[in-house]
C-alpha cells in the first residue's frame, strides 16, 4: 500500500470545496477487481488525466458501497 500512497501523491489534489463545482450528475461508475500490482500500472496510465480527492492531507481514503442486493 505504501507504493500506492506514493503514486497518489503524484496526482493533483482536489478538495471537497472544489468538488461542488464539478459536474457529477451524469456519470457512470465502473468498478473492477485488480491485484495490487495492477493498481500501480493503472495509476501510472492515469497520471495527468485525473485528480485525487484529498481530505485533511489524506488521499487513500476508505470507501464503502452498499448495493440494493448487499446483505446487511
mmCIF file as Biopython writes it, N, C-alpha, C and O atoms, coordinates in Angstrom:
data_model
#
loop_
_atom_site.group_PDB
_atom_site.id
_atom_site.type_symbol
_atom_site.label_atom_id
_atom_site.label_alt_id
_atom_site.label_comp_id
_atom_site.label_asym_id
_atom_site.label_entity_id
_atom_site.label_seq_id
_atom_site.pdbx_PDB_ins_code
_atom_site.Cartn_x
_atom_site.Cartn_y
_atom_site.Cartn_z
_atom_site.occupancy
_atom_site.B_iso_or_equiv
_atom_site.auth_seq_id
_atom_site.auth_asym_id
_atom_site.pdbx_PDB_model_num
ATOM 1   N N  . UNK A ? 1  ? 0.816   -1.204 0.000   1.0 0.0 1  A 1 
ATOM 2   C CA . UNK A ? 1  ? 0.000   0.000  0.000   1.0 0.0 1  A 1 
ATOM 3   C C  . UNK A ? 1  ? 0.858   1.265  0.000   1.0 0.0 1  A 1 
ATOM 4   O O  . UNK A ? 1  ? 0.432   2.315  -0.481  1.0 0.0 1  A 1 
ATOM 5   N N  . UNK A ? 2  ? 2.060   1.153  0.540   1.0 0.0 2  A 1 
ATOM 6   C CA . UNK A ? 2  ? 2.930   2.331  0.583   1.0 0.0 2  A 1 
ATOM 7   C C  . UNK A ? 2  ? 3.227   2.841  -0.824  1.0 0.0 2  A 1 
ATOM 8   O O  . UNK A ? 2  ? 3.263   4.049  -1.056  1.0 0.0 2  A 1 
ATOM 9   N N  . UNK A ? 3  ? 3.439   1.926  -1.754  1.0 0.0 3  A 1 
ATOM 10  C CA . UNK A ? 3  ? 3.707   2.308  -3.148  1.0 0.0 3  A 1 
ATOM 11  C C  . UNK A ? 3  ? 2.512   3.047  -3.749  1.0 0.0 3  A 1 
ATOM 12  O O  . UNK A ? 3  ? 2.687   4.023  -4.478  1.0 0.0 3  A 1 
ATOM 13  N N  . UNK A ? 4  ? 1.305   2.586  -3.446  1.0 0.0 4  A 1 
ATOM 14  C CA . UNK A ? 4  ? 0.096   3.235  -3.960  1.0 0.0 4  A 1 
ATOM 15  C C  . UNK A ? 4  ? -0.043  4.629  -3.388  1.0 0.0 4  A 1 
ATOM 16  O O  . UNK A ? 4  ? -0.389  5.562  -4.113  1.0 0.0 4  A 1 
ATOM 17  N N  . UNK A ? 5  ? 0.220   4.790  -2.098  1.0 0.0 5  A 1 
ATOM 18  C CA . UNK A ? 5  ? 0.156   6.121  -1.494  1.0 0.0 5  A 1 
ATOM 19  C C  . UNK A ? 5  ? 1.150   7.068  -2.160  1.0 0.0 5  A 1 
ATOM 20  O O  . UNK A ? 5  ? 0.839   8.237  -2.391  1.0 0.0 5  A 1 
ATOM 21  N N  . UNK A ? 6  ? 2.334   6.568  -2.466  1.0 0.0 6  A 1 
ATOM 22  C CA . UNK A ? 6  ? 3.326   7.391  -3.149  1.0 0.0 6  A 1 
ATOM 23  C C  . UNK A ? 6  ? 2.869   7.786  -4.539  1.0 0.0 6  A 1 
ATOM 24  O O  . UNK A ? 6  ? 3.088   8.918  -4.970  1.0 0.0 6  A 1 
ATOM 25  N N  . UNK A ? 7  ? 2.234   6.862  -5.241  1.0 0.0 7  A 1 
ATOM 26  C CA . UNK A ? 7  ? 1.748   7.166  -6.584  1.0 0.0 7  A 1 
ATOM 27  C C  . UNK A ? 7  ? 0.597   8.169  -6.530  1.0 0.0 7  A 1 
ATOM 28  O O  . UNK A ? 7  ? 0.490   9.034  -7.399  1.0 0.0 7  A 1 
ATOM 29  N N  . UNK A ? 8  ? -0.257  8.061  -5.527  1.0 0.0 8  A 1 
ATOM 30  C CA . UNK A ? 8  ? -1.357  9.017  -5.397  1.0 0.0 8  A 1 
ATOM 31  C C  . UNK A ? 8  ? -0.842  10.428 -5.147  1.0 0.0 8  A 1 
ATOM 32  O O  . UNK A ? 8  ? -1.492  11.403 -5.525  1.0 0.0 8  A 1 
ATOM 33  N N  . UNK A ? 9  ? 0.316   10.542 -4.517  1.0 0.0 9  A 1 
ATOM 34  C CA . UNK A ? 9  ? 0.879   11.862 -4.242  1.0 0.0 9  A 1 
ATOM 35  C C  . UNK A ? 9  ? 1.331   12.568 -5.518  1.0 0.0 9  A 1 
ATOM 36  O O  . UNK A ? 9  ? 1.561   13.777 -5.499  1.0 0.0 9  A 1 
ATOM 37  N N  . UNK A ? 10 ? 1.465   11.833 -6.637  1.0 0.0 10 A 1 
ATOM 38  C CA . UNK A ? 10 ? 1.867   12.437 -7.907  1.0 0.0 10 A 1 
ATOM 39  C C  . UNK A ? 10 ? 0.712   13.136 -8.623  1.0 0.0 10 A 1 
ATOM 40  O O  . UNK A ? 10 ? 0.934   13.956 -9.514  1.0 0.0 10 A 1 
ATOM 41  N N  . UNK A ? 11 ? -0.523  12.810 -8.231  1.0 0.0 11 A 1 
ATOM 42  C CA . UNK A ? 11 ? -1.696  13.410 -8.855  1.0 0.0 11 A 1 
ATOM 43  C C  . UNK A ? 11 ? -1.997  14.760 -8.224  1.0 0.0 11 A 1 
ATOM 44  O O  . UNK A ? 11 ? -1.688  14.994 -7.055  1.0 0.0 11 A 1 
ATOM 45  N N  . UNK A ? 12 ? -2.601  15.642 -9.004  1.0 0.0 12 A 1 
ATOM 46  C CA . UNK A ? 12 ? -3.067  16.908 -8.463  1.0 0.0 12 A 1 
ATOM 47  C C  . UNK A ? 12 ? -4.231  16.628 -7.524  1.0 0.0 12 A 1 
ATOM 48  O O  . UNK A ? 12 ? -5.101  15.818 -7.845  1.0 0.0 12 A 1 
ATOM 49  N N  . UNK A ? 13 ? -4.260  17.289 -6.364  1.0 0.0 13 A 1 
ATOM 50  C CA . UNK A ? 13 ? -5.370  17.043 -5.449  1.0 0.0 13 A 1 
ATOM 51  C C  . UNK A ? 13 ? -6.601  17.867 -5.821  1.0 0.0 13 A 1 
ATOM 52  O O  . UNK A ? 13 ? -6.505  18.881 -6.512  1.0 0.0 13 A 1 
ATOM 53  N N  . UNK A ? 14 ? -7.752  17.411 -5.349  1.0 0.0 14 A 1 
ATOM 54  C CA . UNK A ? 14 ? -8.976  18.194 -5.422  1.0 0.0 14 A 1 
ATOM 55  C C  . UNK A ? 14 ? -9.634  18.070 -4.045  1.0 0.0 14 A 1 
ATOM 56  O O  . UNK A ? 14 ? -9.720  16.975 -3.489  1.0 0.0 14 A 1 
ATOM 57  N N  . UNK A ? 15 ? -10.092 19.191 -3.506  1.0 0.0 15 A 1 
ATOM 58  C CA . UNK A ? 15 ? -10.721 19.200 -2.192  1.0 0.0 15 A 1 
ATOM 59  C C  . UNK A ? 15 ? -12.231 19.154 -2.294  1.0 0.0 15 A 1 
ATOM 60  O O  . UNK A ? 15 ? -12.798 19.334 -3.372  1.0 0.0 15 A 1 
ATOM 61  N N  . UNK A ? 16 ? -12.878 18.910 -1.163  1.0 0.0 16 A 1 
ATOM 62  C CA . UNK A ? 16 ? -14.333 18.848 -1.152  1.0 0.0 16 A 1 
ATOM 63  C C  . UNK A ? 16 ? -14.963 20.161 -1.595  1.0 0.0 16 A 1 
ATOM 64  O O  . UNK A ? 16 ? -16.016 20.159 -2.233  1.0 0.0 16 A 1 
ATOM 65  N N  . UNK A ? 17 ? -14.326 21.284 -1.264  1.0 0.0 17 A 1 
ATOM 66  C CA . UNK A ? 17 ? -14.865 22.581 -1.672  1.0 0.0 17 A 1 
ATOM 67  C C  . UNK A ? 17 ? -14.876 22.725 -3.198  1.0 0.0 17 A 1 
ATOM 68  O O  . UNK A ? 17 ? -15.802 23.307 -3.762  1.0 0.0 17 A 1 
ATOM 69  N N  . UNK A ? 18 ? -13.856 22.199 -3.853  1.0 0.0 18 A 1 
ATOM 70  C CA . UNK A ? 18 ? -13.806 22.251 -5.318  1.0 0.0 18 A 1 
ATOM 71  C C  . UNK A ? 18 ? -14.774 21.258 -5.967  1.0 0.0 18 A 1 
ATOM 72  O O  . UNK A ? 18 ? -15.231 21.471 -7.089  1.0 0.0 18 A 1 
ATOM 73  N N  . UNK A ? 19 ? -15.077 20.187 -5.261  1.0 0.0 19 A 1 
ATOM 74  C CA . UNK A ? 19 ? -15.978 19.168 -5.803  1.0 0.0 19 A 1 
ATOM 75  C C  . UNK A ? 19 ? -17.372 19.742 -6.052  1.0 0.0 19 A 1 
ATOM 76  O O  . UNK A ? 19 ? -18.106 19.232 -6.899  1.0 0.0 19 A 1 
ATOM 77  N N  . UNK A ? 20 ? -17.739 20.789 -5.329  1.0 0.0 20 A 1 
ATOM 78  C CA . UNK A ? 20 ? -19.038 21.430 -5.546  1.0 0.0 20 A 1 
ATOM 79  C C  . UNK A ? 20 ? -19.158 21.982 -6.962  1.0 0.0 20 A 1 
ATOM 80  O O  . UNK A ? 20 ? -20.260 22.109 -7.494  1.0 0.0 20 A 1 
ATOM 81  N N  . UNK A ? 21 ? -18.015 22.309 -7.570  1.0 0.0 21 A 1 
ATOM 82  C CA . UNK A ? 21 ? -18.011 22.884 -8.913  1.0 0.0 21 A 1 
ATOM 83  C C  . UNK A ? 21 ? -17.872 21.841 -10.018 1.0 0.0 21 A 1 
ATOM 84  O O  . UNK A ? 21 ? -17.889 22.188 -11.199 1.0 0.0 21 A 1 
ATOM 85  N N  . UNK A ? 22 ? -17.736 20.577 -9.650  1.0 0.0 22 A 1 
ATOM 86  C CA . UNK A ? 22 ? -17.555 19.508 -10.619 1.0 0.0 22 A 1 
ATOM 87  C C  . UNK A ? 22 ? -18.900 18.862 -10.898 1.0 0.0 22 A 1 
ATOM 88  O O  . UNK A ? 22 ? -19.629 18.501 -9.974  1.0 0.0 22 A 1 
ATOM 89  N N  . UNK A ? 23 ? -19.223 18.719 -12.160 1.0 0.0 23 A 1 
ATOM 90  C CA . UNK A ? 23 ? -20.487 18.102 -12.564 1.0 0.0 23 A 1 
ATOM 91  C C  . UNK A ? 23 ? -20.380 16.591 -12.396 1.0 0.0 23 A 1 
ATOM 92  O O  . UNK A ? 23 ? -19.645 15.933 -13.131 1.0 0.0 23 A 1 
ATOM 93  N N  . UNK A ? 24 ? -21.112 16.041 -11.426 1.0 0.0 24 A 1 
ATOM 94  C CA . UNK A ? 24 ? -21.067 14.606 -11.184 1.0 0.0 24 A 1 
ATOM 95  C C  . UNK A ? 24 ? -22.405 13.927 -11.463 1.0 0.0 24 A 1 
ATOM 96  O O  . UNK A ? 24 ? -22.530 12.717 -11.270 1.0 0.0 24 A 1 
ATOM 97  N N  . UNK A ? 25 ? -23.383 14.664 -11.901 1.0 0.0 25 A 1 
ATOM 98  C CA . UNK A ? 25 ? -24.706 14.091 -12.069 1.0 0.0 25 A 1 
ATOM 99  C C  . UNK A ? 25 ? -24.800 13.148 -13.265 1.0 0.0 25 A 1 
ATOM 100 O O  . UNK A ? 25 ? -25.617 12.227 -13.248 1.0 0.0 25 A 1 
ATOM 101 N N  . UNK A ? 26 ? -24.002 13.347 -14.284 1.0 0.0 26 A 1 
ATOM 102 C CA . UNK A ? 26 ? -24.043 12.499 -15.478 1.0 0.0 26 A 1 
ATOM 103 C C  . UNK A ? 26 ? -22.799 11.620 -15.511 1.0 0.0 26 A 1 
ATOM 104 O O  . UNK A ? 26 ? -21.936 11.772 -16.376 1.0 0.0 26 A 1 
ATOM 105 N N  . UNK A ? 27 ? -22.724 10.710 -14.566 1.0 0.0 27 A 1 
ATOM 106 C CA . UNK A ? 27 ? -21.531 9.872  -14.511 1.0 0.0 27 A 1 
ATOM 107 C C  . UNK A ? 27 ? -21.917 8.410  -14.507 1.0 0.0 27 A 1 
ATOM 108 O O  . UNK A ? 27 ? -23.041 8.038  -14.168 1.0 0.0 27 A 1 
ATOM 109 N N  . UNK A ? 28 ? -20.976 7.610  -14.884 1.0 0.0 28 A 1 
ATOM 110 C CA . UNK A ? 28 ? -21.128 6.164  -14.842 1.0 0.0 28 A 1 
ATOM 111 C C  . UNK A ? 28 ? -19.972 5.632  -14.014 1.0 0.0 28 A 1 
ATOM 112 O O  . UNK A ? 28 ? -18.810 5.912  -14.308 1.0 0.0 28 A 1 
ATOM 113 N N  . UNK A ? 29 ? -20.285 4.873  -12.991 1.0 0.0 29 A 1 
ATOM 114 C CA . UNK A ? 29 ? -19.248 4.255  -12.172 1.0 0.0 29 A 1 
ATOM 115 C C  . UNK A ? 29 ? -18.987 2.850  -12.675 1.0 0.0 29 A 1 
ATOM 116 O O  . UNK A ? 29 ? -19.908 2.044  -12.811 1.0 0.0 29 A 1 
ATOM 117 N N  . UNK A ? 30 ? -17.734 2.566  -12.948 1.0 0.0 30 A 1 
ATOM 118 C CA . UNK A ? 30 ? -17.324 1.213  -13.314 1.0 0.0 30 A 1 
ATOM 119 C C  . UNK A ? 30 ? -16.337 0.746  -12.267 1.0 0.0 30 A 1 
ATOM 120 O O  . UNK A ? 30 ? -15.380 1.452  -11.949 1.0 0.0 30 A 1 
ATOM 121 N N  . UNK A ? 31 ? -16.563 -0.424 -11.738 1.0 0.0 31 A 1 
ATOM 122 C CA . UNK A ? 31 ? -15.688 -0.949 -10.695 1.0 0.0 31 A 1 
ATOM 123 C C  . UNK A ? 31 ? -15.053 -2.238 -11.187 1.0 0.0 31 A 1 
ATOM 124 O O  . UNK A ? 31 ? -15.703 -3.061 -11.831 1.0 0.0 31 A 1 
ATOM 125 N N  . UNK A ? 32 ? -13.778 -2.402 -10.875 1.0 0.0 32 A 1 
ATOM 126 C CA . UNK A ? 32 ? -13.026 -3.564 -11.323 1.0 0.0 32 A 1 
ATOM 127 C C  . UNK A ? 32 ? -12.240 -4.143 -10.150 1.0 0.0 32 A 1 
ATOM 128 O O  . UNK A ? 32 ? -11.846 -3.416 -9.238  1.0 0.0 32 A 1 
ATOM 129 N N  . UNK A ? 33 ? -12.022 -5.421 -10.178 1.0 0.0 33 A 1 
ATOM 130 C CA . UNK A ? 33 ? -11.196 -6.087 -9.175  1.0 0.0 33 A 1 
ATOM 131 C C  . UNK A ? 33 ? -9.812  -6.249 -9.783  1.0 0.0 33 A 1 
ATOM 132 O O  . UNK A ? 33 ? -9.651  -6.841 -10.851 1.0 0.0 33 A 1 
ATOM 133 N N  . UNK A ? 34 ? -8.808  -5.708 -9.081  1.0 0.0 34 A 1 
ATOM 134 C CA . UNK A ? 34 ? -7.427  -5.765 -9.570  1.0 0.0 34 A 1 
ATOM 135 C C  . UNK A ? 34 ? -6.505  -6.248 -8.468  1.0 0.0 34 A 1 
ATOM 136 O O  . UNK A ? 34 ? -6.782  -6.050 -7.285  1.0 0.0 34 A 1 
ATOM 137 N N  . UNK A ? 35 ? -5.428  -6.870 -8.850  1.0 0.0 35 A 1 
ATOM 138 C CA . UNK A ? 35 ? -4.383  -7.189 -7.876  1.0 0.0 35 A 1 
ATOM 139 C C  . UNK A ? 35 ? -3.630  -5.903 -7.558  1.0 0.0 35 A 1 
ATOM 140 O O  . UNK A ? 35 ? -3.680  -4.940 -8.325  1.0 0.0 35 A 1 
ATOM 141 N N  . UNK A ? 36 ? -2.947  -5.891 -6.446  1.0 0.0 36 A 1 
ATOM 142 C CA . UNK A ? 36 ? -2.204  -4.693 -6.045  1.0 0.0 36 A 1 
ATOM 143 C C  . UNK A ? 36 ? -1.183  -4.305 -7.112  1.0 0.0 36 A 1 
ATOM 144 O O  . UNK A ? 36 ? -0.983  -3.119 -7.374  1.0 0.0 36 A 1 
ATOM 145 N N  . UNK A ? 37 ? -0.544  -5.282 -7.721  1.0 0.0 37 A 1 
ATOM 146 C CA . UNK A ? 37 ? 0.436   -4.997 -8.776  1.0 0.0 37 A 1 
ATOM 147 C C  . UNK A ? 37 ? -0.170  -4.285 -9.971  1.0 0.0 37 A 1 
ATOM 148 O O  . UNK A ? 37 ? 0.479   -3.433 -10.578 1.0 0.0 37 A 1 
ATOM 149 N N  . UNK A ? 38 ? -1.380  -4.617 -10.310 1.0 0.0 38 A 1 
ATOM 150 C CA . UNK A ? 38 ? -2.051  -3.979 -11.458 1.0 0.0 38 A 1 
ATOM 151 C C  . UNK A ? 38 ? -2.507  -2.560 -11.117 1.0 0.0 38 A 1 
ATOM 152 O O  . UNK A ? 38 ? -2.602  -1.714 -12.006 1.0 0.0 38 A 1 
ATOM 153 N N  . UNK A ? 39 ? -2.785  -2.293 -9.861  1.0 0.0 39 A 1 
ATOM 154 C CA . UNK A ? 39 ? -3.200  -0.938 -9.456  1.0 0.0 39 A 1 
ATOM 155 C C  . UNK A ? 39 ? -2.090  0.056  -9.772  1.0 0.0 39 A 1 
ATOM 156 O O  . UNK A ? 39 ? -2.362  1.152  -10.262 1.0 0.0 39 A 1 
ATOM 157 N N  . UNK A ? 40 ? -0.858  -0.312 -9.500  1.0 0.0 40 A 1 
ATOM 158 C CA . UNK A ? 40 ? 0.272   0.572  -9.809  1.0 0.0 40 A 1 
ATOM 159 C C  . UNK A ? 40 ? 0.331   0.881  -11.298 1.0 0.0 40 A 1 
ATOM 160 O O  . UNK A ? 40 ? 0.551   2.026  -11.693 1.0 0.0 40 A 1 
ATOM 161 N N  . UNK A ? 41 ? 0.134   -0.134 -12.115 1.0 0.0 41 A 1 
ATOM 162 C CA . UNK A ? 41 ? 0.139   0.053  -13.572 1.0 0.0 41 A 1 
ATOM 163 C C  . UNK A ? 41 ? -0.994  0.990  -13.998 1.0 0.0 41 A 1 
ATOM 164 O O  . UNK A ? 41 ? -0.790  1.884  -14.818 1.0 0.0 41 A 1 
ATOM 165 N N  . UNK A ? 42 ? -2.168  0.783  -13.446 1.0 0.0 42 A 1 
ATOM 166 C CA . UNK A ? 42 ? -3.317  1.613  -13.778 1.0 0.0 42 A 1 
ATOM 167 C C  . UNK A ? 42 ? -3.088  3.069  -13.367 1.0 0.0 42 A 1 
ATOM 168 O O  . UNK A ? 42 ? -3.366  3.982  -14.144 1.0 0.0 42 A 1 
ATOM 169 N N  . UNK A ? 43 ? -2.591  3.286  -12.170 1.0 0.0 43 A 1 
ATOM 170 C CA . UNK A ? 43 ? -2.334  4.655  -11.706 1.0 0.0 43 A 1 
ATOM 171 C C  . UNK A ? 43 ? -1.304  5.355  -12.587 1.0 0.0 43 A 1 
ATOM 172 O O  . UNK A ? 43 ? -1.420  6.553  -12.842 1.0 0.0 43 A 1 
ATOM 173 N N  . UNK A ? 44 ? -0.311  4.626  -13.047 1.0 0.0 44 A 1 
ATOM 174 C CA . UNK A ? 44 ? 0.702   5.200  -13.939 1.0 0.0 44 A 1 
ATOM 175 C C  . UNK A ? 44 ? 0.061   5.681  -15.235 1.0 0.0 44 A 1 
ATOM 176 O O  . UNK A ? 44 ? 0.414   6.747  -15.739 1.0 0.0 44 A 1 
ATOM 177 N N  . UNK A ? 45 ? -0.864  4.920  -15.774 1.0 0.0 45 A 1 
ATOM 178 C CA . UNK A ? 45 ? -1.539  5.305  -17.024 1.0 0.0 45 A 1 
ATOM 179 C C  . UNK A ? 45 ? -2.491  6.481  -16.837 1.0 0.0 45 A 1 
ATOM 180 O O  . UNK A ? 45 ? -2.761  7.215  -17.787 1.0 0.0 45 A 1 
ATOM 181 N N  . UNK A ? 46 ? -2.997  6.664  -15.630 1.0 0.0 46 A 1 
ATOM 182 C CA . UNK A ? 46 ? -3.972  7.726  -15.364 1.0 0.0 46 A 1 
ATOM 183 C C  . UNK A ? 46 ? -3.327  9.063  -15.031 1.0 0.0 46 A 1 
ATOM 184 O O  . UNK A ? 46 ? -4.013  10.085 -15.060 1.0 0.0 46 A 1 
ATOM 185 N N  . UNK A ? 47 ? -2.053  9.096  -14.719 1.0 0.0 47 A 1 
ATOM 186 C CA . UNK A ? 47 ? -1.386  10.314 -14.288 1.0 0.0 47 A 1 
ATOM 187 C C  . UNK A ? 47 ? -1.582  11.432 -15.296 1.0 0.0 47 A 1 
ATOM 188 O O  . UNK A ? 47 ? -1.358  11.251 -16.492 1.0 0.0 47 A 1 
ATOM 189 N N  . UNK A ? 48 ? -1.996  12.570 -14.811 1.0 0.0 48 A 1 
ATOM 190 C CA . UNK A ? 48 ? -2.219  13.733 -15.659 1.0 0.0 48 A 1 
ATOM 191 C C  . UNK A ? 48 ? -3.634  13.850 -16.176 1.0 0.0 48 A 1 
ATOM 192 O O  . UNK A ? 48 ? -4.036  14.919 -16.637 1.0 0.0 48 A 1 
ATOM 193 N N  . UNK A ? 49 ? -4.400  12.773 -16.109 1.0 0.0 49 A 1 
ATOM 194 C CA . UNK A ? 49 ? -5.772  12.767 -16.619 1.0 0.0 49 A 1 
ATOM 195 C C  . UNK A ? 49 ? -6.804  12.953 -15.510 1.0 0.0 49 A 1 
ATOM 196 O O  . UNK A ? 49 ? -7.927  13.382 -15.776 1.0 0.0 49 A 1 
ATOM 197 N N  . UNK A ? 50 ? -6.438  12.637 -14.286 1.0 0.0 50 A 1 
ATOM 198 C CA . UNK A ? 50 ? -7.378  12.653 -13.175 1.0 0.0 50 A 1 
ATOM 199 C C  . UNK A ? 50 ? -6.786  13.396 -11.988 1.0 0.0 50 A 1 
ATOM 200 O O  . UNK A ? 50 ? -5.576  13.605 -11.905 1.0 0.0 50 A 1 
ATOM 201 N N  . UNK A ? 51 ? -7.663  13.791 -11.073 1.0 0.0 51 A 1 
ATOM 202 C CA . UNK A ? 51 ? -7.241  14.379 -9.812  1.0 0.0 51 A 1 
ATOM 203 C C  . UNK A ? 51 ? -7.689  13.449 -8.693  1.0 0.0 51 A 1 
ATOM 204 O O  . UNK A ? 51 ? -8.602  12.645 -8.879  1.0 0.0 51 A 1 
ATOM 205 N N  . UNK A ? 52 ? -7.054  13.555 -7.542  1.0 0.0 52 A 1 
ATOM 206 C CA . UNK A ? 52 ? -7.356  12.680 -6.416  1.0 0.0 52 A 1 
ATOM 207 C C  . UNK A ? 52 ? -7.954  13.500 -5.286  1.0 0.0 52 A 1 
ATOM 208 O O  . UNK A ? 52 ? -7.411  14.534 -4.897  1.0 0.0 52 A 1 
ATOM 209 N N  . UNK A ? 53 ? -9.085  13.027 -4.760  1.0 0.0 53 A 1 
ATOM 210 C CA . UNK A ? 53 ? -9.710  13.701 -3.636  1.0 0.0 53 A 1 
ATOM 211 C C  . UNK A ? 53 ? -8.786  13.654 -2.435  1.0 0.0 53 A 1 
ATOM 212 O O  . UNK A ? 53 ? -8.282  12.594 -2.063  1.0 0.0 53 A 1 
ATOM 213 N N  . UNK A ? 54 ? -8.567  14.824 -1.825  1.0 0.0 54 A 1 
ATOM 214 C CA . UNK A ? 54 ? -7.718  14.931 -0.648  1.0 0.0 54 A 1 
ATOM 215 C C  . UNK A ? 54 ? -8.508  15.590 0.464   1.0 0.0 54 A 1 
ATOM 216 O O  . UNK A ? 54 ? -9.036  16.689 0.292   1.0 0.0 54 A 1 
ATOM 217 N N  . UNK A ? 55 ? -8.590  14.917 1.613   1.0 0.0 55 A 1 
ATOM 218 C CA . UNK A ? 55 ? -9.288  15.440 2.787   1.0 0.0 55 A 1 
ATOM 219 C C  . UNK A ? 55 ? -8.339  15.357 3.969   1.0 0.0 55 A 1 
ATOM 220 O O  . UNK A ? 55 ? -7.858  14.279 4.320   1.0 0.0 55 A 1 
ATOM 221 N N  . UNK A ? 56 ? -8.072  16.512 4.584   1.0 0.0 56 A 1 
ATOM 222 C CA . UNK A ? 56 ? -7.166  16.581 5.746   1.0 0.0 56 A 1 
ATOM 223 C C  . UNK A ? 56 ? -5.814  15.927 5.455   1.0 0.0 56 A 1 
ATOM 224 O O  . UNK A ? 56 ? -5.276  15.196 6.287   1.0 0.0 56 A 1 
ATOM 225 N N  . UNK A ? 57 ? -5.274  16.199 4.266   1.0 0.0 57 A 1 
ATOM 226 C CA . UNK A ? 57 ? -3.972  15.687 3.820   1.0 0.0 57 A 1 
ATOM 227 C C  . UNK A ? 57 ? -3.954  14.182 3.574   1.0 0.0 57 A 1 
ATOM 228 O O  . UNK A ? 57 ? -2.875  13.598 3.478   1.0 0.0 57 A 1 
ATOM 229 N N  . UNK A ? 58 ? -5.098  13.544 3.470   1.0 0.0 58 A 1 
ATOM 230 C CA . UNK A ? 58 ? -5.182  12.113 3.155   1.0 0.0 58 A 1 
ATOM 231 C C  . UNK A ? 58 ? -5.784  11.929 1.770   1.0 0.0 58 A 1 
ATOM 232 O O  . UNK A ? 58 ? -6.745  12.604 1.403   1.0 0.0 58 A 1 
ATOM 233 N N  . UNK A ? 59 ? -5.210  11.011 1.009   1.0 0.0 59 A 1 
ATOM 234 C CA . UNK A ? 59 ? -5.714  10.718 -0.337  1.0 0.0 59 A 1 
ATOM 235 C C  . UNK A ? 59 ? -6.211  9.283  -0.465  1.0 0.0 59 A 1 
ATOM 236 O O  . UNK A ? 59 ? -7.080  9.006  -1.292  1.0 0.0 59 A 1 
ATOM 237 N N  . UNK A ? 60 ? -5.684  8.379  0.327   1.0 0.0 60 A 1 
ATOM 238 C CA . UNK A ? 60 ? -6.092  6.979  0.280   1.0 0.0 60 A 1 
ATOM 239 C C  . UNK A ? 60 ? -7.167  6.787  1.348   1.0 0.0 60 A 1 
ATOM 240 O O  . UNK A ? 60 ? -6.897  6.292  2.442   1.0 0.0 60 A 1 
ATOM 241 N N  . UNK A ? 61 ? -8.385  7.187  1.006   1.0 0.0 61 A 1 
ATOM 242 C CA . UNK A ? 61 ? -9.481  7.199  1.967   1.0 0.0 61 A 1 
ATOM 243 C C  . UNK A ? 61 ? -10.308 5.914  1.878   1.0 0.0 61 A 1 
ATOM 244 O O  . UNK A ? 61 ? -10.461 5.342  0.799   1.0 0.0 61 A 1 
ATOM 245 N N  . UNK A ? 62 ? -10.839 5.465  3.021   1.0 0.0 62 A 1 
ATOM 246 C CA . UNK A ? 62 ? -11.715 4.288  2.964   1.0 0.0 62 A 1 
ATOM 247 C C  . UNK A ? 62 ? -13.007 4.620  2.226   1.0 0.0 62 A 1 
ATOM 248 O O  . UNK A ? 62 ? -13.491 5.751  2.280   1.0 0.0 62 A 1 
ATOM 249 N N  . UNK A ? 63 ? -13.554 3.639  1.547   1.0 0.0 63 A 1 
ATOM 250 C CA . UNK A ? 63 ? -14.761 3.843  0.754   1.0 0.0 63 A 1 
ATOM 251 C C  . UNK A ? 63 ? -15.613 2.591  0.860   1.0 0.0 63 A 1 
ATOM 252 O O  . UNK A ? 63 ? -15.122 1.478  0.668   1.0 0.0 63 A 1 
ATOM 253 N N  . UNK A ? 64 ? -16.886 2.773  1.166   1.0 0.0 64 A 1 
ATOM 254 C CA . UNK A ? 64 ? -17.807 1.658  1.302   1.0 0.0 64 A 1 
ATOM 255 C C  . UNK A ? 64 ? -18.999 1.893  0.397   1.0 0.0 64 A 1 
ATOM 256 O O  . UNK A ? 64 ? -19.550 2.993  0.353   1.0 0.0 64 A 1 
ATOM 257 N N  . UNK A ? 65 ? -19.394 0.859  -0.324  1.0 0.0 65 A 1 
ATOM 258 C CA . UNK A ? 65 ? -20.551 0.937  -1.203  1.0 0.0 65 A 1 
ATOM 259 C C  . UNK A ? 65 ? -21.568 -0.100 -0.760  1.0 0.0 65 A 1 
ATOM 260 O O  . UNK A ? 65 ? -21.213 -1.241 -0.464  1.0 0.0 65 A 1 
ATOM 261 N N  . UNK A ? 66 ? -22.821 0.293  -0.716  1.0 0.0 66 A 1 
ATOM 262 C CA . UNK A ? 66 ? -23.901 -0.643 -0.430  1.0 0.0 66 A 1 
ATOM 263 C C  . UNK A ? 66 ? -24.783 -0.730 -1.658  1.0 0.0 66 A 1 
ATOM 264 O O  . UNK A ? 66 ? -25.278 0.284  -2.151  1.0 0.0 66 A 1 
ATOM 265 N N  . UNK A ? 67 ? -24.978 -1.934 -2.147  1.0 0.0 67 A 1 
ATOM 266 C CA . UNK A ? 67 ? -25.828 -2.156 -3.300  1.0 0.0 67 A 1 
ATOM 267 C C  . UNK A ? 67 ? -27.185 -2.647 -2.825  1.0 0.0 67 A 1 
ATOM 268 O O  . UNK A ? 67 ? -27.318 -3.096 -1.687  1.0 0.0 67 A 1 
ATOM 269 N N  . UNK A ? 68 ? -28.177 -2.568 -3.672  1.0 0.0 68 A 1 
ATOM 270 C CA . UNK A ? 68 ? -29.515 -2.995 -3.288  1.0 0.0 68 A 1 
ATOM 271 C C  . UNK A ? 68 ? -29.566 -4.457 -2.892  1.0 0.0 68 A 1 
ATOM 272 O O  . UNK A ? 68 ? -30.430 -4.858 -2.113  1.0 0.0 68 A 1 
ATOM 273 N N  . UNK A ? 69 ? -28.657 -5.255 -3.415  1.0 0.0 69 A 1 
ATOM 274 C CA . UNK A ? 69 ? -28.653 -6.676 -3.060  1.0 0.0 69 A 1 
ATOM 275 C C  . UNK A ? 69 ? -27.585 -7.026 -2.035  1.0 0.0 69 A 1 
ATOM 276 O O  . UNK A ? 69 ? -27.290 -8.204 -1.833  1.0 0.0 69 A 1 
ATOM 277 N N  . UNK A ? 70 ? -26.995 -6.015 -1.377  1.0 0.0 70 A 1 
ATOM 278 C CA . UNK A ? 70 ? -25.998 -6.245 -0.347  1.0 0.0 70 A 1 
ATOM 279 C C  . UNK A ? 70 ? -26.695 -6.654 0.954   1.0 0.0 70 A 1 
ATOM 280 O O  . UNK A ? 70 ? -27.625 -5.981 1.399   1.0 0.0 70 A 1 
ATOM 281 N N  . UNK A ? 71 ? -26.250 -7.743 1.555   1.0 0.0 71 A 1 
ATOM 282 C CA . UNK A ? 71 ? -26.803 -8.172 2.847   1.0 0.0 71 A 1 
ATOM 283 C C  . UNK A ? 71 ? -26.236 -7.294 3.942   1.0 0.0 71 A 1 
ATOM 284 O O  . UNK A ? 71 ? -25.037 -7.015 3.965   1.0 0.0 71 A 1 
ATOM 285 N N  . UNK A ? 72 ? -27.092 -6.858 4.850   1.0 0.0 72 A 1 
ATOM 286 C CA . UNK A ? 72 ? -26.625 -6.019 5.970   1.0 0.0 72 A 1 
ATOM 287 C C  . UNK A ? 72 ? -26.622 -6.783 7.259   1.0 0.0 72 A 1 
ATOM 288 O O  . UNK A ? 72 ? -26.260 -6.235 8.300   1.0 0.0 72 A 1 
#
